[in-house]
Amino acid sequence: MLKTERHEKILEIISGKEIETQEELCKALNEENFVVTQATVSRDIRDLRLFKVAGIEKKYRYAYLGEKETDVSDKMRNLFKNCVLGVTVAQNLVVVKTLSGNGGNAGAVVDKLNMENVAGSVAGDDTLLVICKDNSSAEAVENRLTDLLR
C-alpha cells in the first residue's frame, strides 16, 4: 500500500476513535489490511505531525491540526485554550505555561501560526519558550497568544 493511502487511513482512524499509543495505531491499521510495524507508524506520526491531546475515554489521544489551515481554526483555538495556563513576556522571550504534558501541544499551535517575528520555540513538559527577534516583537506575540485564550 502507498504511504499516502496509509496516511489517509491513519487520519481517518484517529478522527473516529481515541488512539493513545503507537501500538494501538499499528493494530488498528493491521485490522484495516495495512501491514505495518511500530517503526513505520512512528515515522508516519512524525510525517503527519500528529501530537497528543487529552482524551475523553483515554488519558491521551493522537490529534492532527491539518496542513490546509492558514489561520487559527476553532480546533487550534480550543487546543490552545484547554492546555495553556498563562502567557508572560520577559524581554524578547515569551513564556507559555501549560498543563503538564502540553508544552508540545502549545508549541504546535504557535508553530502553525507562523508568526514572522518568532525566531523559534522550545517546548518542555509544561512550558513553551518562544524566542522573538526583539522586545517589541515579544509583546506582539504575547498579545496574539493572549487573544487565543479569549
ABEGO torsion letter per residue (X at the ends): XBAAAAAAAAAAAAAABBBABAAAAAAAAAAAGBBBBAAAAAAAAAAAGBBBBBBAABABBBBBAEAABABBBAAAAAAAAAABABBBBBEABBBBBBBBGAAAAAAAAAAAAGBAABAEBBBBAABBBBBBABAAAAAAAAAAAAAAAX
